[in-house]
Amino acid sequence: MRLIHGKHEAFTVFKERYSGSDDANAGELVREILTAVRERGDEAVREFSERFDGVRLSDFRVPARAFDEAVENVGSDLQEAIGLAARRIASYYRSQPAQGFIEEQDGTLLGQLVRPLELVGCYVPGGTAPLFSTLLMTAIPARVAGVEEIVVATPPDRFGEVAPEILVAAREVGVTDVYRVGGAQAIAALAYGTQSIPRVDKVVGPGNRWVVLAKQAVYGVVGIESLPGPTETLVLADESASLGHVVADLLAQAEHMGAQPVLVTTSRDLAEALPAALEAALADLPTAATARESISTRGLRVLVETLAEGIEVSNRFAPEHLCLLVDKPHDLVPLVRNAGGIFVGHHSMEALGDYLAGPSHVMPTGGTARFSSFVNVSDFQKLIPIVGVGEELLGQVGPAAARMARAEGLEAHARAIESRIGSAGK
């Protein structure tokens, strides 16, 4: 795990983070998939599902009986946990302001309507593990926003089935249309529509590089919330932090494929003790191979002089998850400018946020927290402005608007404005 001294060396390393990657071969394959699905619909989806998932499906939609069977196959304890998570997530999002406004004064009407999207597609990763929590984290804020129709796409297993945990989560939030299709072909099907899969207004949810490239390519045909890629956590720790807690939080991210675990600390002892502690914890970890690869290739330790310098490093890194394992974490929160989510204090581990703290765990990665946000209610709504100008206001501001139009060389605009000035009742 690479050791970096100070913010300036860290900033140099971080430059690589924003350069992006140009995987020409992957991009070409994604374009091939998108074109085929757009032109041939179900037939192409079926071919790519067989090619990449190893299963040929006659029907993509999960049948209703599978939901009943899923309930029987998932233990009551997990069902209760899913229910608790769903309630907490919904409660969190109901607190988010979601109302428009209309103001009327002297015959002038200005306002803003808030309207939910009509049909949303949630992509739920399921290749290496059935991430049923992602269904909760995307479908629930969509439901709270007022979206009436939500569909889910998720990769099938080699038998063509969807994990029962995903179906239990779907039933918990009232989603009945689950399609056993994954990868770029799923994004293409949701974006363009096929004979079996409806075209949606927006696709949300994380995925592997094929999913991310496909979402990027179809943006404009449909909406997307962001391009969430491999997960990452930056732990900012001082001398009060427990080495065991730091190890636990970094490994909780490192066990995801392609993850980046980062420690920024004022404690030299903590920085120097971390590699051996990580190795010891990996000894009995079932996901040790993936975690070790994440740590060895993308893991970073940054030693800083002060916590203020640590916050500078974090803001430049713009992590998906920022964990404040420091003595006075609340003092640092006002200094945070860029982060997908902030986890405040020694007991606020990010792993809890992955399941039922409240906010969605779909957060901006790869430095995009500089300009984007976690999945929230506004991702599933449109804002429509209302303009109703009265005669008095038109007389006051119309001439200025006409002058601006002529300055831009748009004479018809100016005449349209002037044709109304002083023409009440005509």
C-alpha positions as CSV (number, residue, x, y, z in Angstrom):
1,M,0.0,0.0,0.0
2,R,1.8,3.1,-1.3
3,L,2.9,5.7,1.3
4,I,2.7,9.3,0.4
5,H,4.1,12.2,2.4
6,G,2.1,15.5,2.4
7,K,-0.6,17.1,0.3
8,H,1.7,18.1,-2.6
9,E,2.8,14.6,-3.3
10,A,-0.8,13.5,-2.9
11,F,-2.1,16.1,-5.4
12,T,0.5,14.9,-7.9
13,V,-0.7,11.3,-7.6
14,F,-4.4,12.4,-7.8
15,K,-3.8,13.9,-11.2
16,E,-4.0,10.4,-12.7
17,R,-7.5,10.1,-11.1
18,Y,-9.1,12.7,-13.3
19,S,-7.4,11.7,-16.6
20,G,-10.0,9.1,-17.2
21,S,-9.4,5.9,-19.1
22,D,-9.8,5.2,-22.8
23,D,-10.5,1.6,-23.2
24,A,-11.0,1.5,-27.0
25,N,-11.7,-2.2,-27.2
26,A,-14.4,-2.1,-24.5
27,G,-15.9,1.0,-26.0
28,E,-16.1,-0.7,-29.4
29,L,-17.8,-3.8,-28.0
30,V,-20.3,-1.6,-26.1
31,R,-21.2,0.2,-29.3
32,E,-21.6,-3.1,-31.1
33,I,-24.1,-4.2,-28.3
34,L,-26.0,-0.9,-28.4
35,T,-26.4,-1.0,-32.1
36,A,-27.5,-4.6,-32.2
37,V,-30.1,-4.1,-29.4
38,R,-31.5,-1.0,-31.0
39,E,-31.8,-2.7,-34.4
40,R,-32.8,-6.2,-33.4
41,G,-34.3,-5.9,-29.9
42,D,-35.0,-9.1,-28.0
43,E,-33.1,-11.3,-30.4
44,A,-29.9,-9.3,-29.8
45,V,-30.4,-9.2,-26.0
46,R,-30.9,-13.0,-26.0
47,E,-27.7,-13.5,-28.0
48,F,-25.6,-11.3,-25.7
49,S,-27.1,-12.8,-22.6
50,E,-26.0,-16.2,-23.8
51,R,-22.6,-14.9,-24.8
52,F,-21.8,-13.1,-21.5
53,D,-24.0,-14.7,-18.9
54,G,-23.9,-18.2,-20.2
55,V,-27.7,-18.7,-20.3
56,R,-30.2,-18.5,-23.2
57,L,-33.6,-17.1,-22.0
58,S,-36.9,-17.4,-23.8
59,D,-38.5,-14.9,-21.4
60,F,-36.6,-12.0,-19.8
61,R,-39.3,-11.0,-17.3
62,V,-39.1,-12.8,-14.0
63,P,-42.4,-14.7,-13.5
64,A,-44.8,-13.8,-10.7
65,R,-44.4,-17.3,-9.1
66,A,-40.6,-16.6,-8.6
67,F,-41.4,-13.8,-6.1
68,D,-43.4,-16.2,-4.0
69,E,-40.7,-18.8,-4.1
70,A,-38.1,-16.1,-3.2
71,V,-40.0,-15.4,0.0
72,E,-39.9,-19.0,0.9
73,N,-36.1,-19.2,0.2
74,V,-35.1,-16.2,2.1
75,G,-34.9,-16.4,5.9
76,S,-37.3,-14.4,8.0
77,D,-34.4,-12.6,9.7
78,L,-33.1,-11.2,6.3
79,Q,-36.6,-10.3,5.3
80,E,-37.0,-8.3,8.4
81,A,-33.7,-6.6,7.8
82,I,-34.7,-5.7,4.3
83,G,-38.0,-4.3,5.6
84,L,-36.2,-2.2,8.2
85,A,-33.8,-0.9,5.6
86,A,-36.7,0.0,3.3
87,R,-38.5,1.9,6.0
88,R,-35.4,3.9,7.0
89,I,-34.5,4.8,3.5
90,A,-38.0,5.9,2.7
91,S,-38.1,8.0,5.9
92,Y,-34.9,9.7,5.0
93,Y,-36.1,10.7,1.5
94,R,-39.5,11.9,2.7
95,S,-37.6,14.6,4.5
96,Q,-36.1,16.0,1.3
97,P,-37.9,19.1,0.0
98,A,-39.7,18.3,-3.2
99,Q,-42.3,21.0,-3.7
100,G,-42.5,23.6,-6.4
101,F,-43.8,27.1,-6.0
102,I,-46.1,29.6,-7.7
103,E,-46.0,33.3,-7.0
104,E,-48.5,35.9,-8.4
105,Q,-48.2,39.6,-8.0
106,D,-49.8,42.4,-10.0
107,G,-51.0,40.1,-12.7
108,T,-47.6,38.4,-13.1
109,L,-47.2,34.7,-12.5
110,L,-43.8,33.0,-11.9
111,G,-43.3,29.6,-10.5
112,Q,-41.9,26.1,-10.8
113,L,-43.7,22.8,-11.2
114,V,-42.1,19.6,-9.9
115,R,-43.2,16.5,-11.9
116,P,-42.0,13.0,-11.4
117,L,-40.6,10.9,-14.2
118,E,-43.0,8.4,-15.6
119,L,-40.8,5.3,-16.1
120,V,-37.5,4.6,-14.4
121,G,-35.1,1.6,-14.9
122,C,-33.0,0.5,-12.0
123,Y,-29.9,-1.5,-12.8
124,V,-28.9,-3.9,-9.9
125,P,-25.5,-5.6,-10.2
126,G,-25.7,-9.3,-9.6
127,G,-22.6,-10.9,-11.3
128,T,-20.3,-11.6,-8.4
129,A,-22.9,-11.1,-5.7
130,P,-26.6,-10.2,-5.7
131,L,-26.6,-6.6,-4.5
132,F,-30.2,-6.4,-3.5
133,S,-29.4,-3.4,-1.4
134,T,-28.9,-1.4,-4.6
135,L,-32.5,-2.1,-5.6
136,L,-33.6,-0.5,-2.3
137,M,-31.2,2.4,-2.7
138,T,-32.5,3.3,-6.2
139,A,-36.2,2.3,-6.3
140,I,-37.2,3.8,-3.0
141,P,-36.1,7.4,-3.7
142,A,-37.8,7.0,-7.1
143,R,-41.0,5.9,-5.4
144,V,-40.8,8.7,-2.9
145,A,-40.4,11.1,-5.8
146,G,-43.7,9.9,-7.3
147,V,-42.5,7.7,-10.1
148,E,-45.3,5.3,-10.8
149,E,-43.6,2.7,-12.9
150,I,-40.2,1.3,-11.9
151,V,-38.6,-1.7,-13.6
152,V,-35.4,-3.5,-12.6
153,A,-32.7,-5.1,-14.8
154,T,-30.3,-7.5,-13.2
155,P,-28.0,-10.3,-14.5
156,P,-29.2,-13.9,-14.2
157,D,-27.2,-16.7,-12.8
158,R,-26.0,-19.6,-15.1
159,F,-29.4,-21.2,-14.6
160,G,-31.3,-18.1,-15.8
161,E,-32.6,-17.2,-12.3
162,V,-32.5,-14.0,-10.3
163,A,-31.3,-14.2,-6.7
164,P,-34.3,-14.5,-4.3
165,E,-32.9,-11.7,-2.1
166,I,-33.3,-9.3,-5.1
167,L,-36.9,-10.4,-5.6
168,V,-37.7,-10.1,-1.9
169,A,-36.3,-6.5,-2.0
170,A,-38.3,-5.8,-5.2
171,R,-41.5,-7.0,-3.6
172,E,-40.8,-4.9,-0.5
173,V,-40.8,-1.7,-2.5
174,G,-43.6,-2.7,-4.9
175,V,-41.6,-3.5,-8.0
176,T,-43.1,-6.3,-10.0
177,D,-41.3,-6.0,-13.3
178,V,-37.8,-7.5,-12.9
179,Y,-35.8,-8.4,-16.1
180,R,-33.0,-11.0,-15.9
181,V,-30.7,-9.1,-18.2
182,G,-27.3,-7.6,-17.3
183,G,-24.4,-5.7,-18.7
184,A,-24.4,-3.3,-21.6
185,Q,-27.3,-5.2,-23.3
186,A,-29.5,-4.4,-20.3
187,I,-28.7,-0.7,-20.5
188,A,-29.4,-0.8,-24.3
189,A,-32.7,-2.6,-23.8
190,L,-33.8,0.0,-21.2
191,A,-32.7,2.9,-23.3
192,Y,-34.1,1.8,-26.6
193,G,-36.9,-0.6,-25.6
194,T,-37.3,-4.1,-27.1
195,Q,-40.3,-6.3,-27.8
196,S,-40.2,-7.4,-24.2
197,I,-38.5,-4.7,-22.2
198,P,-40.0,-1.2,-22.1
199,R,-38.1,2.0,-22.9
200,V,-37.5,4.0,-19.8
201,D,-37.1,7.7,-19.2
202,K,-34.0,7.3,-17.0
203,V,-31.5,4.6,-16.0
204,V,-30.0,4.6,-12.6
205,G,-27.6,2.3,-10.7
206,P,-24.0,1.3,-10.6
207,G,-22.2,-1.4,-12.6
208,N,-19.0,-2.7,-14.1
209,R,-17.1,-0.9,-16.9
210,W,-19.5,-2.3,-19.5
211,V,-22.5,-0.8,-17.8
212,V,-20.8,2.5,-17.2
213,L,-19.7,2.8,-20.8
214,A,-23.2,1.8,-22.0
215,K,-24.8,4.4,-19.7
216,Q,-22.4,7.0,-21.0
217,A,-23.2,6.1,-24.6
218,V,-27.0,6.2,-24.3
219,Y,-27.1,9.5,-22.3
220,G,-29.3,11.8,-24.4
221,V,-31.5,9.0,-25.5
222,V,-32.4,8.5,-21.8
223,G,-31.4,10.2,-18.7
224,I,-28.8,8.8,-16.3
225,E,-28.0,9.8,-12.7
226,S,-24.2,9.6,-13.0
227,L,-21.5,7.1,-14.0
228,P,-20.8,5.3,-10.7
229,G,-17.8,3.1,-11.1
230,P,-15.6,1.1,-8.7
231,T,-16.2,2.1,-5.1
232,E,-13.8,4.0,-2.9
233,T,-13.4,5.1,0.7
234,L,-11.1,7.8,2.2
235,V,-10.6,7.4,5.9
236,L,-9.3,10.5,7.6
237,A,-7.9,9.5,11.0
238,D,-5.9,11.1,13.8
239,E,-4.3,9.6,16.9
240,S,-7.6,8.8,18.5
241,A,-8.6,6.3,15.7
242,S,-8.5,2.6,16.4
243,L,-6.2,0.7,14.1
244,G,-8.8,-2.1,14.0
245,H,-11.6,0.3,12.9
246,V,-9.4,1.8,10.2
247,V,-8.6,-1.7,8.9
248,A,-12.2,-2.8,9.0
249,D,-13.4,0.3,7.1
250,L,-10.7,0.0,4.4
251,L,-11.3,-3.7,3.9
252,A,-15.1,-3.2,3.7
253,Q,-14.4,-1.3,0.4
254,A,-11.4,-3.2,-0.8
255,E,-13.4,-6.4,-1.1
256,H,-15.3,-4.9,-4.0
257,M,-13.7,-5.5,-7.4
258,G,-11.6,-2.5,-8.5
259,A,-12.1,-0.6,-5.2
260,Q,-9.7,2.1,-3.9
261,P,-9.0,2.3,-0.2
262,V,-7.2,5.4,1.1
263,L,-6.0,6.4,4.5
264,V,-5.1,10.0,5.2
265,T,-3.7,10.4,8.7
266,T,-1.8,12.7,11.1
267,S,-0.5,9.6,12.9
268,R,2.8,8.2,11.7
269,D,2.3,5.2,14.0
270,L,-1.1,4.4,12.3
271,A,0.3,4.8,8.8
272,E,3.2,2.5,9.5
273,A,1.2,-0.1,11.3
274,L,-1.5,-0.3,8.7
275,P,0.0,-2.7,6.1
276,A,0.8,-5.5,8.6
277,A,-2.7,-5.1,10.2
278,L,-4.4,-5.3,6.9
279,E,-2.4,-8.5,6.0
280,A,-3.4,-10.1,9.3
281,A,-7.1,-9.2,8.8
282,L,-6.9,-10.7,5.3
283,A,-5.9,-14.1,6.6
284,D,-9.5,-15.3,7.3
285,L,-11.4,-13.0,4.9
286,P,-13.4,-15.0,2.3
287,T,-13.0,-12.1,-0.2
288,A,-9.2,-11.8,0.5
289,A,-8.1,-12.2,-3.1
290,T,-10.2,-9.2,-4.3
291,A,-9.3,-7.1,-1.3
292,R,-5.6,-7.8,-1.6
293,E,-5.7,-6.8,-5.3
294,S,-7.5,-3.5,-4.4
295,I,-5.0,-2.7,-1.7
296,S,-1.9,-3.5,-3.6
297,T,-2.8,-1.8,-6.8
298,R,-4.9,1.2,-5.7
299,G,-4.4,1.5,-2.0
300,L,-2.9,4.7,-0.6
301,R,-1.6,6.0,2.7
302,V,-1.1,9.7,3.0
303,L,0.7,11.1,6.0
304,V,-0.2,14.8,6.7
305,E,0.9,17.3,9.4
306,T,-2.6,18.5,10.4
307,L,-6.2,17.5,10.0
308,A,-6.7,20.8,8.0
309,E,-4.2,19.5,5.5
310,G,-6.0,16.1,5.6
311,I,-9.2,17.8,4.6
312,E,-7.4,19.6,1.7
313,V,-6.2,16.2,0.5
314,S,-9.7,14.8,0.8
315,N,-11.3,17.7,-1.0
316,R,-8.8,17.3,-3.9
317,F,-9.4,13.5,-4.0
318,A,-13.3,14.0,-3.8
319,P,-14.0,10.6,-2.4
320,E,-17.2,8.6,-2.8
321,H,-17.1,8.0,1.0
322,L,-15.3,10.1,3.5
323,C,-15.0,8.6,7.0
324,L,-14.0,11.0,9.8
325,L,-12.3,8.8,12.4
326,V,-11.0,11.7,14.5
327,D,-11.4,13.1,18.0
328,K,-13.8,16.0,17.0
329,P,-15.3,15.0,13.7
330,H,-18.1,17.5,13.7
331,D,-15.6,20.3,13.6
332,L,-14.4,19.1,10.2
333,V,-17.8,18.7,8.5
334,P,-18.1,22.4,7.6
335,L,-14.7,22.2,5.8
336,V,-15.7,19.4,3.5
337,R,-16.4,20.6,-0.1
338,N,-16.2,17.4,-2.1
339,A,-17.5,14.0,-1.0
340,G,-20.2,11.6,-2.1
341,G,-21.1,11.0,1.6
342,I,-19.7,11.9,5.0
343,F,-19.6,9.4,7.8
344,V,-19.0,11.3,11.0
345,G,-17.3,9.7,14.0
346,H,-15.9,6.4,15.1
347,H,-19.2,4.6,15.1
348,S,-20.5,5.8,11.7
349,M,-18.9,3.2,9.5
350,E,-19.6,3.4,5.8
351,A,-20.6,-0.2,5.6
352,L,-23.8,0.6,7.6
353,G,-24.5,3.3,5.0
354,D,-24.4,0.6,2.4
355,Y,-27.6,-0.9,3.8
356,L,-29.9,1.0,6.1
357,A,-28.5,4.3,7.5
358,G,-30.9,6.2,5.2
359,P,-29.2,7.8,2.2
360,S,-28.7,5.9,-1.0
361,H,-25.3,4.1,-1.4
362,V,-25.2,5.1,-5.0
363,M,-22.7,7.9,-4.8
364,P,-20.4,9.7,-7.2
365,T,-17.0,8.0,-7.7
366,G,-13.8,8.7,-9.6
367,G,-13.6,12.3,-8.4
368,T,-17.0,13.2,-9.8
369,A,-18.1,14.2,-6.3
370,R,-16.6,17.6,-7.4
371,F,-19.7,18.2,-9.4
372,S,-22.3,15.5,-8.7
373,S,-24.4,14.1,-5.9
374,F,-25.7,10.8,-4.5
375,V,-28.9,9.4,-5.8
376,N,-31.8,11.4,-4.3
377,V,-35.4,12.4,-4.9
378,S,-34.5,15.2,-7.4
379,D,-32.9,12.5,-9.7
380,F,-36.4,11.3,-10.5
381,Q,-38.1,14.6,-11.0
382,K,-38.3,17.3,-13.6
383,L,-38.6,21.1,-12.9
384,I,-40.9,23.0,-15.2
385,P,-40.9,26.8,-15.0
386,I,-44.1,28.8,-15.2
387,V,-44.2,32.2,-16.7
388,G,-47.3,34.4,-16.9
389,V,-46.5,38.1,-17.6
390,G,-49.0,40.8,-16.9
391,E,-49.5,44.0,-19.0
392,E,-47.9,46.2,-16.4
393,L,-44.7,44.2,-16.1
394,L,-44.5,43.8,-19.8
395,G,-44.5,47.5,-20.2
396,Q,-41.7,47.8,-17.7
397,V,-39.4,45.1,-18.9
398,G,-40.4,44.5,-22.5
399,P,-38.4,47.3,-24.1
400,A,-35.2,46.1,-22.4
401,A,-35.9,42.5,-23.6
402,A,-36.4,43.8,-27.2
403,R,-33.1,45.7,-27.0
404,M,-31.3,42.5,-25.9
405,A,-32.9,40.5,-28.7
406,R,-31.7,43.0,-31.4
407,A,-28.3,43.0,-29.9
408,E,-28.2,39.3,-30.5
409,G,-29.4,39.8,-34.1
410,L,-32.8,38.2,-33.4
411,E,-35.2,40.7,-34.9
412,A,-38.2,38.4,-34.8
413,H,-37.7,38.0,-31.1
414,A,-37.8,41.8,-30.6
415,R,-40.9,42.2,-32.7
416,A,-42.7,39.4,-30.9
417,I,-42.1,41.3,-27.6
418,E,-43.0,44.7,-29.0
419,S,-46.2,43.3,-30.6
420,R,-47.6,42.8,-27.1
421,I,-46.6,46.1,-25.4
422,G,-49.6,48.3,-25.0
423,S,-51.9,45.8,-26.8
424,A,-54.1,44.6,-24.0
425,G,-57.5,43.4,-25.1
426,K,-56.4,43.1,-28.7
